Amino acid sequence: MHEREFRAFVLIAETGRMDVAARKLGYSQPAITYQVKRLEESLGFKLFSRHPTGARLTGDGRMILPSVRAVLLLIDSMRDAHGARSGAVQDQECSA
């Protein structure tokens, strides 16, 4: 499981459309479809039911959505903390 797969999953869940998620993330639609397929294979269950009008979360997809959002929030907060720490180290090096 990869961060990009989680981000694709959340954005599709929020928009209900793989094409919109692909555009917002800067990927092609086949790339987004592939990411979701990989995530579904890793988890062992389907996350979306596909329809001509878009994609809808399955019961399993709805169940894991809060956890995936929490994982992404944690990843983002680790990056923010590292960025803040790196900035402080660079400031100290410049003043030395």
C-alpha positions, -999 to 999 in steps of 0.1 A, spaced: 0 0 0 13 34 -10 4 70 -1 -6 77 -37 -31 49 -36 -46 62 -4 -48 97 -18 -65 84 -49 -90 64 -28 -99 94 -7 -103 118 -36 -125 93 -55 -146 88 -24 -150 126 -21 -157 133 -57 -174 101 -68 -155 102 -100 -122 86 -111 -116 111 -139 -120 141 -116 -97 125 -90 -71 118 -118 -72 154 -130 -68 168 -95 -39 145 -87 -22 150 -120 -26 114 -132 -43 98 -161 -75 80 -155 -60 45 -162 -33 53 -136 -59 61 -110 -78 29 -119 -46 10 -115 -39 25 -81 -73 16 -68 -70 -19 -82 -36 -23 -64 -51 -10 -32 -81 -34 -35 -58 -63 -41 -37 -54 -11 -67 -51 11 -85 -81 -3 -118 -64 -10 -135 -40 -33 -136 -3 -24 -159 10 -51 -187 -1 -73 -183 14 -107 -212 30 -125 -216 49 -158 -220 81 -137 -190 75 -114 -178 53 -85 -195 47 -52 -180 34 -21 -188 -1 -11 -196 -9 25 -160 -19 30 -148 13 14 -170 34 37 -157 14 67 -120 21 60 -123 57 47 -119 73 82 -88 52 88 -72 61 54 -79 98 61 -62 94 95 -32 78 79 -29 106 54 -32 132 81 -4 115 100 18 114 69 11 151 63 18 160 99 52 141 98 61 160 67 51 193 83 71 185 115 102 175 94 99 207 73 97 228 104 126 210 120 147 213 87 139 250 85 150 255 121 183 236 115 189 256 83 183 289 103 208 278 129 234 269 103 230 303 86 234 322 118 265 302 129 
